[in-house]
Amino acid sequence: MGIDNRCNSFGLLCLATLANFNWLDLIMKLTPTHLDAWRIIPRLLILFYMVVFYNSTQWFMNLEDPSNAQAGFISTIVGAGAAWFGLYVGSKSNKEK
């Protein structure tokens, strides 16, 4: 059962159509090729890094008198983010190679 356009108004889908959609079929049809082509794992890792970066930055900015070790810890997290982003942008899925 697919999503029909009967409830589509101004580009919005109605909730009844989404509730009737067979999500289990969609999940069961995912193959490693789909995961690689859609780059789901790298995107999830970048999302996870963004959460860690935000939380650690907020923690550091709320410190009254940060020590050198704490500043070094935040510098490491920021540097790791630059490396993650560089790897993510520089990588391609197997389909594009």
Backbone hydrogen bonds, N-H to C=O, Kabsch-Sander energy under -0.5 kcal/mol:
donor,donor_aa,acceptor,acceptor_aa,energy
4,D,2,G,-0.5
8,N,5,N,-0.8
9,S,7,C,-0.8
9,S,12,L,-1.6
12,L,9,S,-1.5
18,L,14,C,-1.5
19,A,15,L,-2.3
20,N,16,A,-1.5
21,F,17,T,-0.6
21,F,18,L,-0.6
22,N,1,M,-0.8
23,W,21,F,-1.4
26,L,22,N,-1.3
27,I,23,W,-2.4
28,M,24,L,-2.6
29,K,25,D,-1.4
30,L,27,I,-1.1
35,L,31,T,-2.3
36,D,32,P,-2.3
37,A,33,T,-2.8
38,W,34,H,-2.8
39,R,35,L,-0.7
40,I,35,L,-1.5
43,R,39,R,-1.6
44,L,40,I,-2.4
45,L,41,I,-2.3
46,I,42,P,-2.3
47,L,43,R,-2.3
48,F,44,L,-2.6
49,Y,45,L,-2.4
50,M,46,I,-2.4
51,V,47,L,-1.8
52,V,48,F,-2.2
53,F,49,Y,-3.2
54,Y,50,M,-2.5
55,N,51,V,-2.5
56,S,52,V,-2.5
57,T,53,F,-2.3
58,Q,54,Y,-2.5
59,W,55,N,-2.2
60,F,56,S,-2.4
61,M,57,T,-2.5
62,N,58,Q,-1.3
63,L,60,F,-1.2
71,A,67,S,-2.1
72,G,68,N,-2.4
73,F,69,A,-2.0
74,I,70,Q,-2.0
75,S,71,A,-2.3
76,T,72,G,-2.1
77,I,73,F,-1.9
78,V,74,I,-2.5
79,G,75,S,-2.5
80,A,76,T,-2.4
81,G,77,I,-1.7
82,A,78,V,-1.7
83,A,79,G,-1.9
84,W,80,A,-2.9
85,F,81,G,-2.7
86,G,82,A,-2.2
87,L,83,A,-2.4
88,Y,84,W,-2.6
89,V,85,F,-2.7
90,G,86,G,-2.0
91,S,87,L,-1.1
96,E,93,S,-0.9
97,K,93,S,-0.6
97,K,94,N,-0.6
